[in-house]
Amino acid sequence: MTMGSTCGCVRRWVRASLVLLILAQTLPFCDAVAAEPIRISVSRTPLSLPIFVAESQGFFAAEGLPVRINEVIGGHRTLQQVFEGSADMATSSDAVVMFNSFKRDDYAVIATFVTSDDDLRLVTRANTGITRVPQLAGKRVATVVGAASHYFLDNSLLLNGVDPRTVHVRNMQPEMMVEALERGEVDAIAIWEPYPFQALAKVSDAKVLPKPGGYVETFNLIINKKLQGVRDDELVKLLHALDRAQQFIATEPVKAKAVLRERLQVDQRFIDSIWPRYNYRIALNQSLLTTLESEARWARREGHVKADQSPDYLDFIYATPLRRVRPAAVNIRD
């Protein structure tokens, strides 16, 4: 073998060794990236049951999808974690989507996974003398301003001919409301479950005011837009898992109730009382856009936001993953 051919072999060997070294250093990194869990901020409410079922029954794992769940109280807090960067996605109501849309546009709804026209309730006490919604005029009512309970309260008042400006609204976190009602600091609370049930159980003369109707709440899966087009395969897997969860809830209600009871640490009476009030179904419907647009008009009219016009809510919908999972479940007109 000549000196030239020997040098050529050495050079090829060196190049091959460098390639192998680079691959050895890169592949573990790629595996680590692929294994990075989806971080979901989840509200502790019966509305989040499909998430709880998908985790407890191993549906996320069956899809090969690592998920890290962080439970907090209220969709207004879950979406805030997405904004802060501590979560990739959140479970939250349509009203929270609407309120934040006047401040930023870096998030999108990929699915609605439950609806309810009776999750939110107005609870008062017999000693206040309040028996109907119109009697809330001039009274102190606690709610979470900027959340679904806020829209529900104002909508209830308007449907009953009450100017919301005549009500003394107290912005209060959900976990503080039952005690505030018990101590007489407020005359009524407008809030989501499980707090109405807790008020009825703890406050001896607590009662629910007649349901005014007019608002169907949606609970949605909301992502940071940084995930769009980058982690779509993982979003598809996640939606497949939630689709299996909703089927489990429909076909195995006893087991699904047990999951909710254990997750929220509540008794069976609560589970049985609220169970018929939720429709667990994964979808992206035109009605979501209609609700967001209606809420935005209300928020501008009542001075809750300052803007000359509402955002285009199509910009806050990302339907691609759900179309890959259940095309028929998407009926939003682009």
PyMOL commands that set and color helices and strands:
alter all, ss='L'
color gray80, all
select helices_A, chain A and resi 3-34+46-56+59-62+75-84+94-101+126-128+133-136+148-159+164-166+174-183+195-202+225-227+232-251+253-264+268-277+286-301+313-316+320-325+327-329
alter helices_A, ss='H'
color red, helices_A
select strands_A, chain A and resi 38-43+67-72+89-93+107-116+120-125+140-143+168-171+188-192+206-208+217-224
alter strands_A, ss='S'
color yellow, strands_A
deselect
rebuild
show_as cartoon
